[in-house]
Amino acid sequence: MANTTSTPAAPHFPEQVTGMYILAEALHRLGLNDVYGLVGIPVTEVAYAMQKVGMNYYGFRFEQQAGMAAATHGYLTRQPGVLLTVSSLGFLNGLTATTNATVNCYPMIQISGASDPTMVDMDMGTYEQLDQLNAARPYVKAAFRCSHAKDIPSAVARAYRAAVSGRPGGVYIDMATPALAEIMNREDAEKLFYTPVDIYTPVAPNNEAVKRAADLLLNAKHPAILLGKGAAYAQVDDNIKELIETYNIPYLAMSMAKGLMPDNGPLSALSCRSTIMEQADVVMVVGARINWMLQFGRGKWNPNVKFVQLDVQPTEIDRNVPIAAPVIGDLNLSLEAILSEMKGKKMAADPAWLTSLQAESKEKNAKFETRLKDALTATPMTHWSAIAAIKPVLESNPDVILINEGANTLDDTRDSVDMALPRHRVDCASWSIMGMGIGSTIGAAVATGKSVVAVEGDSAFGFSGMDFATICRYKLPCTVVIFNNGGIYNGIGVDPSGKDEPAPTTLDINARYEKIGEAFGSANYYVSTPEELTAALKESIASKKPSIINVQLAADSGKESGHIGYLNPTPLIEYTV
């Protein structure tokens, strides 16, 4: 008798698709087409599926740097940057960046392959077993687990909404291996996709809050506006410009808000930070948190100062100091409402307030320029010599995005290089952590298509330097400048035990970091004079190709913890650093 039993046809693409392919399509259809990651079990096919559907996948050497790229992408575009990681330690490496994104209010989605949750729950000891969902929850805005392929489009859409709504931040999606491996008929999978409506809904402030804020600002004798990175992220450029220039209000910017208004503009009070803190009677804080970076609203601040605070997060109000006029809502809508309320009215500001700040700025800026000019003659170079060389190059290329991290390298560059355009400076922000440099450089280049210059301390570069290979592999227009003084803070640390061992802060004053560029085929420069640095930086920017510049500084250039050494606990033992 003939055998009539038929063997079911094996699954076949494109009639059938995996959960991995559904994930790629879900991201693609929401316009999230740039993904940063590092593949392996169980997400390798996900990255290939992303390329198959027309997305751009950027493969890194370290998940943390891929996450920093995704976070920077989110900050610059207001769309979530996407990070793809493997399970277990890959997930944890990426979670560092996702947590940083949440703290710094960057929209980002981390998607990690994960072990079968039923095996994790029973503690069976499966491959790379870790309860990733619950590990992530304390550190992100929202977290979802996909145990079935049918859940993937909804999880991605909800993650997008959570990442950008209100105060933006990091969101985690736990992609269980069974969901990734599940096979569905394509026609059934198509029914799962949808386009979310109003994925970001701006919320307007109430009228009473707007009137209170406007009245307080109009009646101030010594007003000032303080701009935070939230204002830069919200792209309130036009409204801020109108408010400041219409009413001649002096302003200063937090580090990543530099360029929202020109640092060297006639109303800029960047050089008068202490005077603003001590003498301003009303300060409008736009998209900044009154945290340690602003002495919690106390310390040097005028004890009678009244704060007007514009924020999207109600719990930010009265966090460290009472807020006289809170305005809660979308920053653009809040500023538009305040401008409307102030229209046709005059400020009561003392005319001498602005002129005194302008005079102080002129005097301090002149002294600073002299300091930089004098530094050009230092041999060997110091941080100030190097900054004096790069400052005119960066300022003559205002559309180049500046990435900056380190201790002295960060502090001194931030204080020296004037920014003229918004969202052209990215640094370690509120947490002030090291290790965001190269990832952020890549994210900025991909997100904007612009040239990027990263100015890194040698210690800071060490956290992320291997991903310079990623810059080279994708031929990105990025120049990495490394200030090498041979150590964390500097290279003169001494082992207090008397042994001939490197001090805890000692690295390598003779390191030839530019050889990394040679290894991966980029332009590379070793410079020891300001003239050489200026020439190398000009050439690198003009080339629009990967470049690395090793800047040789004196080992004694730099001090412990840069400008925030006061945060160190008082030591009881003597040590040299």
SULSUL-V495425 format. One record per helix or strand of 2 or more residues. SS is the DSSP state (H for helix, E for strand). FROM is the first residue (numbers start at 1). TO is the last residue. If there is no record, write none. Layout:
# SULSUL-V495425
ss = [SS,SS]
from = [FROM,FROM]
to = [TO,TO]
This chain:
# SULSUL-V495425
ss = [E,H,E,H,E,H,E,H,E,H,H,E,H,E,H,E,H,H,E,H,H,E,H,H,E,H,E,H,E,H,H,H,E,H,E,H,H,E,H,E,H,E,H,E,H]
from = [16,19,34,44,56,63,81,89,108,117,132,142,149,170,177,183,186,207,223,229,237,251,255,270,282,292,306,314,325,331,351,383,401,408,425,429,437,452,458,478,515,523,530,547,562]
to = [18,29,37,52,59,77,85,104,114,121,137,146,164,176,181,185,190,218,227,233,247,253,257,279,286,297,311,316,328,342,375,395,405,416,426,431,448,457,473,484,520,527,543,553,567]
